[in-house]
């Protein structure tokens, strides 16, 4: 596990403790969630990630792709109209693609 993975696991434990340590009913329930502003501060400040793309996922959800040009780490975040954002996937070795010719 990378250093980032260990740190994100620590963030997950912290968020789970804040949620009262409730047991997850399914793997998707173990997604890391926090107020969006807090999550963005962590992605930008601690991991050096920048938002690379966004897309709508229903009337009240935005899917955001974040990545770090320095480390190659990437994070997929679902942001909700309520102000909550959840990390739904993350990985390493992000490779940006050139846009197709017009």
GIJO-V32071 format. One record per residue. N is the residue number from 1. RES is the residue in one letter. D_LAST is the distance of its C-alpha to the last C-alpha in whole Angstrom. Layout:
n-><N	N>
res-><RES	RES>
d_last-><D_LAST	D_LAST>
This chain:
n-><1	2	3	4	5	6	7	8	9	10	11	12	13	14	15	16	17	18	19	20	21	22	23	24	25	26	27	28	29	30	31	32	33	34	35	36	37	38	39	40	41	42	43	44	45	46	47	48	49	50	51	52	53	54	55	56	57	58	59	60	61	62	63	64	65	66	67	68	69	70	71	72	73	74	75	76	77	78	79	80	81	82	83	84	85	86	87	88	89	90	91	92	93	94	95	96	97	98	99	100	101	102>
res-><X	X	X	X	X	X	X	X	X	X	X	X	X	X	X	X	X	X	X	X	X	X	X	X	X	X	X	X	X	X	X	X	X	X	X	X	X	X	X	X	X	X	X	X	X	X	X	X	X	X	X	X	X	X	X	X	X	X	X	X	X	X	X	X	X	X	X	X	X	X	X	X	X	X	X	X	X	X	X	X	X	X	X	X	X	X	X	X	X	X	X	X	X	X	X	X	X	X	X	X	X	X>
d_last-><40	38	40	37	38	42	41	39	42	44	42	42	46	46	44	46	49	48	48	51	51	50	50	46	46	43	41	38	41	41	38	38	38	39	38	35	35	38	35	32	35	36	32	31	35	36	33	31	28	25	23	20	19	21	21	23	26	28	30	31	29	26	25	24	23	25	25	27	25	29	30	27	29	27	28	27	29	30	31	33	34	37	36	36	34	34	33	32	31	31	30	29	27	24	21	18	15	12	9	6	4	0>
